[in-house]
Amino acid sequence: MNEQYYDAMLNIKTTGEQKGFNQSMHYHRYEPTPYEALEKLFTQYELKSSDRIVDFGCGKGRLNFFVHHMYNVTAVGIEMNETFYKEAIENRDRYVRRRKNGKDKIHFHCCLAEEYEINPSDNRFYLFNPFSIQIFRGIINNILLSVEQTKRDIEIILYYSSDDYMFFLENETAFELKEEIKLPENNRYERFLIYRLAY
């Protein structure tokens, strides 16, 4: 299945990469997770319709539409780039034209990732290496503070994760590696790591 096939099936436009670079070195440029990688992830990792997944650095919303289509989950996209945010909203409008539901389960916020207020229902978090370790630390701390107020099962899905992310989670938090899903590419970063918060 190629990129155009899924975009056409979901009635969205998410292909392409960011031109130029972000003004801050803390934020990495946009690149959507390949559909082929998402297929592989979700043949081994399952979401429940009661889950609420947050994609930090969602770009045009590819993951949000994919998981909603597959599992009917609530999906939240956080994007700081106003142009991508507007494209995500346009994608949502196109996506829901072909479905009875979706608009109430797919949300986008245009803000910095570290400024997103974690919802007590958020329990799955997806990151495709969108920013520096400093920002990542802040987001994990926000998640942990939210869990202190509302206890729940929390998992973080990392794609193409930096070594800094893994070191921080494994050595400075109560997150434990639950599963590794390798992709066929001959690149050690080309994999999904799923971390579960241990109580």
Phi and psi in degrees as a GROMACS rama.xvg file:
@    title "Ramachandran Plot"
@    xaxis  label "Phi"
@    yaxis  label "Psi"
@TYPE xy
-100.489  173.512  ASN-2
-58.7471  -44.3298  GLU-3
-66.0105  -34.2329  GLN-4
-59.6453  -51.9528  TYR-5
-66.1782  -43.496  TYR-6
-57.4184  -42.6173  ASP-7
-66.5997  -43.2226  ALA-8
-62.8589  -40.4233  MET-9
-85.611  -6.84885  LEU-10
62.1741  44.5478  ASN-11
-132.461  171.689  ILE-12
-131.594  103.822  LYS-13
-127.56  2.28657  THR-14
-75.8374  168.419  THR-15
98.0015  163.7  GLY-16
-123.826  166.734  GLU-17
-71.0519  134.009  GLN-18
-88.6635  137.814  LYS-19
77.114  -166.533  GLY-20
-131.107  158.936  PHE-21
-71.3759  153.948  ASN-22
-70.1217  -27.1589  GLN-23
-99.9784  138.706  SER-24
-73.013  -9.21034  MET-25
-79.4568  -16.7087  HIS-26
-114.299  130.058  TYR-27
-89.7083  160.572  HIS-28
-74.2099  156.935  ARG-29
-73.7824  134.708  TYR-30
-153.997  122.761  GLU-31
-72.2233  150.164  PRO-32
-64.2053  129.029  THR-33
-58.7589  141.005  PRO-34
-57.8271  -36.7154  TYR-35
-59.4799  -39.4741  GLU-36
-68.4883  -40.9003  ALA-37
-62.991  -39.6753  LEU-38
-57.1999  -47.4457  GLU-39
-62.2474  -46.7182  LYS-40
-55.5454  -49.8605  LEU-41
-86.6949  5.8418  PHE-42
-86.0893  -18.0754  THR-43
-115.785  -17.1962  GLN-44
-124.628  127.843  TYR-45
-113.828  140.678  GLU-46
-104.314  153.597  LEU-47
-103.948  153.623  LYS-48
-62.1867  -18.5814  SER-49
-83.1269  -9.9504  SER-50
-71.8633  155.608  ASP-51
-130.957  109.11  ARG-52
-101.832  136.916  ILE-53
-114.151  126.278  VAL-54
-105.661  108.882  ASP-55
-82.6521  120.925  PHE-56
80.6106  50.5947  GLY-57
-74.8423  -14.2106  CYS-58
60.4915  -122.23  GLY-59
-92.4646  4.99742  LYS-60
94.3625  15.4046  GLY-61
-51.5618  -52.1049  ARG-62
-60.062  -41.8768  LEU-63
-56.3629  -47.6321  ASN-64
-71.0701  -38.077  PHE-65
-62.1073  -49.4314  PHE-66
-71.9749  -31.9552  VAL-67
-66.3253  -44.3184  HIS-68
-59.9376  -43.0274  HIS-69
-76.0587  -42.0803  MET-70
-124.935  -3.43193  TYR-71
57.8512  34.1745  ASN-72
-84.6273  162.244  VAL-73
-80.7289  130.863  THR-74
-127.891  130.238  ALA-75
-117.007  129.063  VAL-76
-111.738  131.413  GLY-77
-111.347  122.297  ILE-78
-142.134  127.63  GLU-79
-86.9625  -22.2982  MET-80
-81.6722  116.646  ASN-81
-62.0605  -36.1085  GLU-82
-64.1367  -46.6861  THR-83
-65.5187  -39.1249  PHE-84
-58.0953  -46.6809  TYR-85
-63.3417  -37.9207  LYS-86
-66.6059  -35.4341  GLU-87
-64.5104  -41.7129  ALA-88
-64.4542  -42.4618  ILE-89
-62.4919  -40.1951  GLU-90
-61.7041  -41.8421  ASN-91
-62.1478  -42.238  ARG-92
-61.1257  -41.8405  ASP-93
-68.1975  -43.2325  ARG-94
-59.1708  -45.9916  TYR-95
-75.1869  -14.9964  VAL-96
-60.8281  -28.5771  ARG-97
-98.4676  3.28615  ARG-98
-133.735  152.353  ARG-99
-75.3537  -31.7642  LYS-100
-123.117  176.133  ASN-101
135.188  -44.9531  GLY-102
-60.9418  -36.9246  LYS-103
-81.8303  -7.58793  ASP-104
-114.902  -1.98218  LYS-105
-123.457  116.605  ILE-106
-124.783  145.592  HIS-107
-130.008  141.525  PHE-108
-126.226  131.097  HIS-109
-97.0651  96.4182  CYS-110
-163.249  169.541  CYS-111
-69.5587  143.805  LEU-112
-55.6108  -41.2594  ALA-113
-72.8345  -11.5298  GLU-114
-94.9074  -9.28074  GLU-115
-67.8973  127.981  TYR-116
-84.6729  115.299  GLU-117
-60.9344  126.563  ILE-118
-79.2533  142.245  ASN-119
-59.2398  -17.0891  PRO-120
-90.7117  -16.0258  SER-121
-62.7517  123.473  ASP-122
-136.073  -7.10161  ASN-123
-129.925  134.734  ARG-124
-130.14  129.67  PHE-125
-116.242  133.508  TYR-126
-140.045  123.656  LEU-127
-104.381  70.9189  PHE-128
38.324  54.693  ASN-129
-81.7496  -17.6389  PRO-130
-157.796  178.658  PHE-131
-69.3552  166.388  SER-132
-61.6152  -32.4746  ILE-133
-61.4962  -44.6203  GLN-134
-69.8344  -41.1929  ILE-135
-57.1907  -45.3261  PHE-136
-56.3243  -45.6866  ARG-137
-60.8832  -41.3019  GLY-138
-67.0484  -44.294  ILE-139
-61.1728  -41.2573  ILE-140
-62.3149  -39.8519  ASN-141
-61.9274  -40.5087  ASN-142
-63.7382  -45.8321  ILE-143
-64.7305  -38.3121  LEU-144
-63.6351  -38.8431  LEU-145
-64.3993  -39.351  SER-146
-68.4807  -32.4409  VAL-147
-60.7816  -35.9254  GLU-148
-83.5011  -36.6216  GLN-149
-134.434  100.576  THR-150
-64.9772  134.98  LYS-151
-166.291  166.99  ARG-152
-76.8256  122.481  ASP-153
-121.727  134.108  ILE-154
-134.157  145.089  GLU-155
-118.035  130.118  ILE-156
-108.738  117.986  ILE-157
-108.995  132.825  LEU-158
-117.76  133.538  TYR-159
55.012  46.3912  TYR-160
-71.5095  141.972  SER-161
-75.8792  154.046  SER-162
-59.8617  -33.4895  ASP-163
-61.2266  -41.2038  ASP-164
-60.5704  -48.1203  TYR-165
-64.0506  -44.7353  MET-166
-59.6962  -46.387  PHE-167
-60.8589  -49.958  PHE-168
-60.815  -42.9174  LEU-169
-80.2874  -23.6573  GLU-170
-111.778  -16.9412  ASN-171
-126.493  5.02125  GLU-172
-136.886  177.147  THR-173
-92.7347  13.7784  ALA-174
-78.2143  139.958  PHE-175
-124.316  144.528  GLU-176
-68.6827  120.024  LEU-177
-94.6645  -38.8753  LYS-178
-159.82  146.372  GLU-179
-122.343  128.806  GLU-180
-117.276  108.224  ILE-181
-85.3563  148.722  LYS-182
-106.447  158.333  LEU-183
-64.7629  -19.7086  PRO-184
-60.0088  150.395  GLU-185
-90.8947  63.6568  ASN-186
-146.043  121.158  ASN-187
-64.2314  -19.441  ARG-188
-86.3185  -14.0797  TYR-189
-80.3403  75.8563  GLU-190
-162.775  164.346  ARG-191
-107.343  137.271  PHE-192
-119.541  127.958  LEU-193
-112.419  120.606  ILE-194
-109.109  137.848  TYR-195
-115.887  138.332  ARG-196
-77.1991  120.884  LEU-197
-93.6418  133.68  ALA-198
